[in-house]
């Protein structure tokens, strides 16, 4: 087992979270997986915290983040029942989840 020194820099991942609120079924898996980027509204539908509306696409929100914990938004995307959350690597432009 290789242990990382507490003084080593962690890799920072530049990601874009894309969320189609119109397809949300209010299961809440995203909030359980990533409570930093998702919360629930009064109808128990997910809300992308600090998300911005996607230009020219009604009901779709996005948020650009830099994180050393990419597993949180990736798990939110993978556990989303209707698969309305996508995670994009901003450096490569590739979709990495779901």
C-alpha positions as CSV (number, residue, x, y, z in Angstrom):
1,X,0.0,0.0,0.0
2,X,1.4,3.4,-1.0
3,X,0.5,6.3,1.4
4,X,0.5,9.8,0.1
5,X,2.4,12.4,2.1
6,X,0.2,15.1,3.6
7,X,2.5,17.6,1.9
8,X,2.0,16.3,-1.6
9,X,-0.4,18.3,-3.8
10,X,-3.6,16.6,-4.7
11,X,-4.6,16.6,-8.3
12,X,-7.3,19.1,-9.1
13,X,-9.9,18.0,-11.6
14,X,-11.7,20.6,-13.8
15,X,-15.2,19.4,-14.4
16,X,-18.5,20.6,-15.7
17,X,-21.7,19.3,-14.2
18,X,-24.6,19.3,-16.6
19,X,-28.1,18.7,-15.2
20,X,-31.4,18.4,-17.0
21,X,-33.9,19.3,-14.3
22,X,-36.9,18.5,-16.6
23,X,-36.0,14.8,-16.4
24,X,-35.6,14.6,-12.6
25,X,-37.7,12.0,-10.9
26,X,-36.9,13.2,-7.4
27,X,-35.2,10.0,-6.2
28,X,-32.6,12.1,-4.3
29,X,-29.6,9.8,-5.1
30,X,-27.6,12.8,-6.4
31,X,-28.0,14.6,-3.0
32,X,-26.9,11.6,-1.1
33,X,-23.8,11.1,-3.4
34,X,-22.8,14.8,-3.6
35,X,-24.3,17.1,-1.0
36,X,-21.9,19.8,-2.0
37,X,-23.3,20.3,-5.5
38,X,-26.9,19.1,-5.2
39,X,-29.8,19.9,-2.9
40,X,-33.5,19.4,-3.0
41,X,-36.2,22.0,-3.7
42,X,-39.7,22.2,-2.1
43,X,-40.9,19.6,-4.6
44,X,-38.0,17.3,-3.7
45,X,-36.5,17.7,-7.1
46,X,-32.7,18.2,-7.3
47,X,-31.2,21.6,-7.7
48,X,-27.6,22.1,-8.9
49,X,-26.1,24.4,-6.2
50,X,-24.9,27.6,-7.8
51,X,-25.8,26.2,-11.2
52,X,-26.4,28.5,-14.2
53,X,-29.0,28.0,-16.9
54,X,-27.5,26.5,-20.1
55,X,-27.9,29.1,-22.9
56,X,-30.7,28.3,-25.3
57,X,-31.6,25.0,-23.6
58,X,-34.6,25.3,-21.3
59,X,-34.4,23.3,-18.1
60,X,-30.7,22.4,-18.4
61,X,-28.3,23.8,-15.8
62,X,-24.5,23.6,-15.6
63,X,-21.7,24.3,-13.1
64,X,-18.0,24.4,-13.6
65,X,-16.0,23.1,-10.6
66,X,-12.4,22.4,-9.6
67,X,-12.1,19.6,-7.1
68,X,-9.8,17.1,-5.7
69,X,-12.8,14.8,-5.0
70,X,-14.2,14.0,-8.5
71,X,-15.8,10.9,-7.2
72,X,-18.6,12.9,-5.6
73,X,-20.1,14.4,-8.8
74,X,-19.3,11.3,-10.7
75,X,-21.2,9.1,-8.2
76,X,-24.1,11.6,-8.3
77,X,-24.2,11.1,-12.1
78,X,-23.9,7.3,-12.0
79,X,-26.6,6.9,-9.3
80,X,-29.1,9.3,-10.9
81,X,-32.0,7.0,-11.8
82,X,-33.2,8.9,-15.0
83,X,-29.5,9.6,-16.0
84,X,-30.0,13.4,-16.3
85,X,-26.6,14.4,-14.8
86,X,-23.5,14.4,-17.0
87,X,-19.9,15.1,-15.9
88,X,-17.6,16.6,-18.5
89,X,-13.8,16.8,-18.2
90,X,-13.2,20.5,-19.0
91,X,-9.6,19.8,-20.0
92,X,-10.4,17.2,-22.6
93,X,-14.0,18.0,-23.4
94,X,-14.9,14.3,-22.9
95,X,-17.9,13.1,-21.0
96,X,-16.7,10.9,-18.1
97,X,-20.0,10.0,-16.4
98,X,-22.5,8.4,-16.6
